Each structure stands twice: as C-alpha cells, then as structure tokens.
Amino acid sequence: MTPEPEGRSADHTTAHLRAAPMADGRTGPLADVRVVDLTQAVAGPYCTMILGDLGADVIKVERPGPDAHRRMGPFTEVDEERSVGGYFASINRNKRSIVLDLKDPADVEVLRRLVDTADILVENFRAGIMDDLGLGYERLRDRNPALVYGAIRGFGDPRTGETPYTHWPAYDVVAQAMGGLISHTGTKAGERVSAGPSMGDLYPATLLVGGMLAALHHARATGEGQFVDIAMMDSIMAVCESLSWRYSYSGEVQAPRGAEHPSICPFELYDTIDGQVAIAAPSENHWEILCQLIGRPDLADDERYAGVRRRVERRAEVAEVITAWTSQRTKAEVTHTLGGAVACGPVNDASDLVNDPHVEARQMYVAIDSAGSERPAITPNTPLRFTATPGGVHRGAPRHGEHGDEILAELEAIERERGAT
C-alpha cells in the first residue's frame, strides 16, 4: 500500500502517492506477441499502448532527431531534462525505443529484420508512404507471411476500398466532423462542439487493436497474415450509430441536445450546490424509487409522467422537479442519498478522480517514472482486467532511442538461434 499524502486529498504534485505502483515487468495475455510500432501523433501510439498494456513487446521505431510530440508539454515542475512531455508520455508507456532512418538503406534492412521476428506491425502514415519506402505490406509479407499489418488512416487504405479522400490528411477534429459526431454534440441552443477526448483518434485505435488480434488468431491457426485497415472517419460513423438509425427509421437529423437523451427521461445532468450530477432513471421502477427519495412520491402515481414517453414529452417539468431537489444539496449529498438505488454519480474532473475511492480500489491510476523528473506522474491503468493473465503498466515512456543497443542485441540473438535450428 502506498503512503497516503498529507491532508485529506491529493493535489497534482502528490497524486502519485494515491496511485498504484508500476508492475515489476511485462505481463499479460499477449506476453508472447512482438509488435513493431511505426506510429506517431495519437491514434497509432494509443493503439500500440493498449497492446503493450496487454503484455506485448512493443518496439517503437522512431526517426532521427527530436520528435516534436516528445517535447509537447506539460512537464512536471521538477523536470529539467524536458525530453518527454505529458502528451507523449501518456500514450507511449510500455514501449522500447530504437531510432532508424527509413531513408537509410542500412536502417531499412534493420527494420526488415525486426519485421521478420514480429507478429504485428502498426503504422499510421498517409496511404502510399510505406510503399514508397519499399516497406509496404506486400513486400513485408513476402518475408513474413504470418505478419499482421495494421494501419490507421483518415480515410482508409486503397487495399480495402479507395475513396476520393484517400490521400487527404486527417486529424481528430476532422474525423469527428466528417464522421458525424460533431453534428449532434453541443448545447441545447445548437452550438456544436467536438468531444473533449480525442475520439477521432482513440476509437479507431481501439478498433484496430481488436481487428489485429482477430487477424493474429487467424494467422496462428493458418500461418496466413493479413492487412488490417481502419479509417478514422469510418470509426466515428460506427460509434455514432444512433445518428444513422434515427435518420433511417424516422428521417430525423439529430441536432445538439446538451446532456439530454432523445428517448429517455430523466437521463441527464442536474445542478447541485458545488457542480453537477448525472441521474438516470429510465425504467418505471427506477422512476418510482427516485420520486420517493427526492420527497415527491406523488409524481410516481401522476399519469402525466407515467411511462418514459410521457416524461420525455414533459422533460422540462421533470428537470425542474429534480433540480429543485439537487440544487439544495452538494454532489456528495445527492450521491449519498441516491447511490445504490438509482443510477447517479457526480460529474468528476481530474482532481476528483485522483481522490475517488473507486479509482483507488480498482488501481485505475498508476504512478509512472517520468524521464528527467524527480517525481512520478500518474496515468490511467488499463481498464482490461484478467483473472489469469493480468496486464498493466510496467514502464514509462522511453527516451528517444533508449533501447536501441538492447533491441539490436536481441535481434542478433534471435537470428543466431534461428540459424542454429
């Protein structure tokens, strides 16, 4: 058990004292999987981070010279080196780094040798870049037929379906916009906003993990690898599933609705003395319990609010009644009264999560070593839990090229062993 920070709660400089320690070494259900990681920015590194959390040996291949993403802040107040900022560290844990210049024939050959030993390769360049370097899927498959080659691009790869947008660059906000997410995310007044998290990066990354592991299952059964392609725009369309079926069934084009659910009430955010809480009581049973707990049992028998459809029609009245109760109480008081009986919870920010007992009990924060910093930072642990083969965080993000000699020595040892057999 880590020592408790002084005082009742942790601030950002002591948050690591409430976090779980890193694991002693690489563990997880993918401990026998080797990944060559050629990714950059957010989507690709987040994908390979998940693989690393699950135990895979992730070899991050970086270009010569400082990566701009490495030097993007923030940095801790005691970091004098400033070689790994929070942006880079957050999605590059559990990886080893080697520097290779893919325009140098000798380094290209090293990469090819690494691919010979790999189960998975991941990249998120624009379509055609790897082919131009002589490192496209077909060339690498000739050397390693069982290779699973994963790619994230804004609009996919021509191998699975060419589009007019194939060669367009794309970032998170573009994917959110073109995939439909922004069209119905925003205020009741109609102002559209992008999602806070980089959903245009993170969801495609998560999908690619599942796709590559399915392909790896096939490869290990048959010896046949394949190209796995994820388009950021396609991924956002998939996660915005209600946008499409509402239009198909009724012709409705969803518009921003704030925190309201278009088909369920109560199911949104309500003001308290010190913030907001989420309350969801979609069933008749939960509606009745909610009415009892907020001191309005009469509403449970009121025909005007009988059934979710009628409550949706009278949403403003329902919100007024609930807010009249919540606005006289703190978030803690509301959740103490409703918790366990009706689905509810406070709107937490970062400082709230650090001090949340659920987060501590589930060890959902891990204290990671931060290159150049005297104090650890915190990172969310993997939410994927296994009873037999638990994974987790065992190392912070690497320095640029930190493991080059180590990786090359391992590669030579593997080649010697294969030559001997």
N, C-alpha and C positions, 0 to 999 in steps of 0.2 A: 504494500500500500504506500503510495506516495504521500509525503507530509502535506498537511493542509496549509494553505497560505495564511498569513496573519489576517485577522479580521473575518468578517462573515462571508465575504465573497472575493473572487479573484478579479484583478484588472488585467489589462493586456500584457503587462510585464510579468505577472505571476500566474497566468492562466495555465502554463505548463505544469505547475505543481498539482493541479487537479486532473491532469491528463494521464493516460496510461503510458508506460514506457514502451519503447520500440521492442519488437521481438528480437531474440538473440541471433536469429539467422533466417534464411529464406525457407518458408514453409507454405503448404497449401496444396490443393488438388492438382495444380499444374507444375509441380516441382520438377517434373521430367520434360518440361517444354522449354525450348530455346527460341527466343524472339530477336530478330534483327529489326531495330527501330530506326527508321529514316525520317521520322516525323518532326514537325515544327509547329509553332504557334500553339493552338489549344486542342483542337479536335483530335489530332493524331496522338500527341503526348498523353491526353486523358485516356484514350483507348489503351495504349501500352501500359499506362499506370495501373489500370484495372487488371491487366494480365499479370503485372508484377505483384500486385496485392494478392493474387490467387496463387502465387508461388513461382511463376515463370521466371527464367533467367533472361532479363531484358537487357540487350546490348544497344545502347544509344549511340548511333553513328552521327557525329557532329562535323560540320565543316570547319576548316581552319579559320582562325580569327575569332574575336569575341562575338557571340550571338547577342543581338540586340535584346532578345527576350530575356536573356540571363540578367541583364542589367536594368531591367524594369523594376522599379520599387513596388512596394515599400521595402525598406530594410529595417532591421531592429536598431534601437538606439545605441547598441554596443557593437555594431558590425562595422569594423574599419576596413575590411577587405572589399566588401560590396561586389562580390563576384557572382552571387546567387541571390536574386531578389525574390520577394514573395510570389510574384507572378509565375516565375519559372519553377520555384521550389514546390509550389502547390500541386503540380501535375507531373513532376519528374522524379518522384521518390521511387525507391526500389529499383533503380536502374544503375548500370555501369556505363561509363562514357569512354569512347575511343574517337579520336579525330582522324578522319580520312578525307582527302581531297578527291572528289569524284571526277575531276578533270585530269588527275594524275594517273597514268596507266598502272603504275605500281600499286597505288592505293585502291584502284578499281579491282585489281586482282585480289587484294586482301579482302575486299568486300565479297567478291565471288566465293572465296574460300570460306568466309563466315557463313554465307548462304548455304554452302554445302553441308554445314553442320546444323542448320536451323530447321525448325518445324514451321515457323511463321515469319513472314516479312511484312512490315506495315509501312506505308508511305502516304503522304497527303500533298504531293506536288500537283501542279496542273497536269491535265492529261497530256501525255506525249513526252514529258520531261525525262522520265526514266528510260523510255525507248530511245530517245536521242543520245543518252549516255551509254547505250548498249547494255542496259540493265533492266529492260522490260521483262514482263512476266514470261513470255515465251523463251527468251534467252536463258533466264534463270531456271525455268522448268526443265530445260534440256540437261542442266547439271544436277538438279534435284527434283525428280519427277513428283515426289510427295509434298513439295513445298505448297503451303497455303499462303497466298499472296493477297494481302488486304489493302484496299485503297479507299480513302475518303476524299471526295472532290465536291465542289459546289454543286455540280450538275451531273455527276456520274462519269463513267468511262465509256468510250465508244465500244468496248468489248461487250458490254451488256445493253447498249442502246444509245446511239448517237442522237444528240439534240442540238437545236440551234444555239444553245447556251454552253455547249461542251467546253469551250476554251475561255469562257468568262471567268474572271477571278470572283471569289465569293468569301465573305466573312459572316460571322454570326448574325449580325443585324440584317444582312441581305437575305440569308436563308430564312430568318423569321418573317421577313416581309413577303418574300415570294412564295413561301410555303403556306401562308395564310394565318400564322399565329398573331401577327400584329393587328390584323384586320378586326379581331374581336377581343383584343386585350386593351383595357383602358378604363376610363372613368365613365360614370353614368351620363355625364354631359357629352360623351362622344369623343373625347380626346384619346387618341391611340398612343400606346407606348409599347416598347419591346419588353420582353420578360426580363426580370432582374438577372437571374442566372443566364449564362450564355447557352441557351437551349439549342441554338443553331449549330453549336459545336458539340455540346455534351451528349445530346441524344443520338446523333449519328455515331459518335464514338462508342456509346454503349451498345447500339445495334451491331456495330462491326465486331465487337467482342463476341456476341452471340453467334453471328454468322461465321466467324473464323473458327470458333470452337466446334460448330456443326461440321464445317469443312474438314477440320482436323480429325474428327471422329470418322468421317468417311475415308480420309487419307490413311488412317491407321488400319482400317479394315480392308482397304483395297490397294494401297500403295499409290493412289491417284490423288494428287493435289489439285488445286483449282484457284481461280481468280475470284475474290470476293469484293464486290463493289458496292459502296454506299454513297448516295448523293445526299448532300445536306438538305436540299430543297425537298426531296422525296421523304426524308425522315420527318421533317416538320409537317408535311402533309399527313403523314401517318399518325403523328401524335395529336394532331388537330382533328381527330376522327369525327367529332360531333359537327364540325363545320360542314363536312360533306354530307353526312346522312340527314341532317336537318334540311339542307338545301334540296336533296333528292326526294325526301318524303313530302315536304310541305312548301318548297320554294323559298323558305326563309333564308335570308342572308344575315348571318349573325353579326351584330354590332357590339361594341364595348358595353359591358353592363356592370363595371366595377367588380365587386366581390359576389354579386348575386348569381345564383344558379337559375337558368331559364325555366327549369321544370320542377324545382323543389323549393319549398319554403317551410320553416326557416332553415337557411343554409348559407350563412354569410358572416360578415364581421359586424360586431356591435361595440359601441364606445363604452369605455369604463373611465374611472377617475384618472387612471395612470396609463392609459393606452387602449388597446382593443383586444377582444376575444373572438374566436371563431365558435359558433354554435350551430350544430346540425341536428335537426330533429325531423327527419323525413317521414318516418312511419307514424301511424296513429298512436301506437303505444308510447313512442318517444315524445310525441306532441303532448300527450296527456301527462306524462311524468314532468315535462318541462313546465307545463301550466301549474302543476301542483307546487313545484319547487320555487317558482317565482311569485307565489302567492296569488295566482289568478286561476284557481280551479274552475271557475265559471266558464272560461274560454274552451275548456275541453268538451263541454256539452253544448256549446254555441254552434248552431247549424251553419252560421256564416263562415266558420273556419273548419267545418267538417270535411276532411279529405284534402289531399295535397293540392288538388286543382283549385279549390276554393281559396286556400291560403295563398297560392300564387297570385290569384286574382286580387286578393286583398293584402298584397305584400307590404304596402306602406303601413297599413294598420297593424299588422303583425310586428313589423320592425319598431313601430312606435311603442307598443306594449313592452317588448323585450328590452328596448333601450331605456325605457323608464325605470326598469329594474337594474340593468347593468350599470347605468351611468351613475348610480348612487354607491357603487362598490368598486373596489380595486380589482385588477385582474386576478390576484390571488384569492380574493374573497369569492369571486364568481366561480373560479375553477374548483375551489374547495366545496362549494355548495353543489355544483352540477357534476363534477368529475366522478366517473364511475357509474353515473345514472343516465346522463345524456352526453352524447359526443360533444366535447368542448375542449378548448385549450387556448392559452394566451398567444398573442402574436409576439413571438420571440425575436429579438435582434441578437447580434453576435455576443454581446455581453451577457444576455440572458442565458444563451446556450452554454456558455462556459460554466455557469453556476447551476445548471439544471440537474436535478438528481438522476433523471433518466439517462442523460448523457454520460454522467459519471458511472452509473451502474452498468451500462452497456459498453463502457470504454470506447465511446464514439469520438473522443479526441485522443490523439497520440502526440506525445512530446517528441519532436524530431530534432536531430542535430542540424544546425544551420551553419553552413560553411562561412567561416570568418566571424561568427557571432559567439559571444561568451554564454548567451542563454539560449535554450531551445525555443523553437516556435511550436505552434500546435497545428495539426492538420486533421481533418475528419478521417477516422478509421474506415476500413472497408465495411459497408453495410451487409456484405455477403458473409453469412456465418455458416460454418460446417461443424458437425459434431465429431467427425472422424479426422478431417484434414483441414484444420483451421488455417487460414492465411492471415495476412496483416501487413503492417508496416515494419520493415526491418532496417531500412537505411534512408537517410535523407537524400535530396537531390545531389548528384555528383558535381564535382568541379569539372571544368572543361578538359576533356581528355584524361581524367584522373586514373582510369583503369586501363589505359592503352597497353602498357607493357604486360599487365596481368592477362588481358584478353588474348594478346598475341602468343604468349607462352602457353596458354590453354589450347589455343588453336593448333599450335605445333604439336602438342602432346596428343591431341585427338587424331591428327593426321598420322603421327607415328604409330599410334595404336591401330588405326585402320589399315595402315600399310603392312603391319605385322600380321594381320589376320587375312 
